[in-house]
Amino acid sequence: RGVRVDWDPLPPPPGGGKIPARVALQVSGHLRTSCAFGAVERHLSACRRRFRTCSVFVHTWSSLEPATLHWSGARRGADRSSAACVTRLRAALEPAALLIEEQNGTAVWRAAAGRAAAGSAGGGGGGGGPPRGFGG
């Protein structure tokens, strides 16, 4: 799927050292049956090469796919645990924090005037859309 791009868009810092800043990357969504998070690994690797501190914070669900009806209309994989994928993710990304929630069939995202409603959980999709997974 797609085109793999292996490039680093940022020029090297002056003097070749790391930029003295702390950066946080936040990712959220279902891990999906593919358990693919290579794009996140590449972003994190580039971040850690450039900045003194670069941490990743992860929010995901205990199932690989959504248990509730979502944008694709499918519910395949909602009964499959994300535990094995979370183990891989922990080893690969070494997140500063990881939150894994149960999705009990109750919608955790709702629309209000075209955007995520105040006080609702989830919403990782931005722009008022449904939460997106790591695998696309």
C-alpha angles and dihedrals in degrees: 000000000000129000121299113227118197105190138110111225095197120086116232114275116258110276092018095266129118122279108256096237137108115233128189124200117198122197128179139177145067115320091223127216090282091062087209118159101148093125090057090049091053093048091048092047092051090047093051091050092054107035133054091231126021119170132180124213118197132199118183144145134258090241125063094228133031118279091204128067109273142173095295093050090226129116099188114144096016089124093053117098118236092211097108092046091048089054090054091045093051092051094045101041104025091210121211087222135007127192119190116187133191114239103214098185094270113119111254094189128051134174122239116180091336098310139075110290117248111261095019119128123236120018096148091151096078124211092059095293127126120279114279127222128230094249098054 
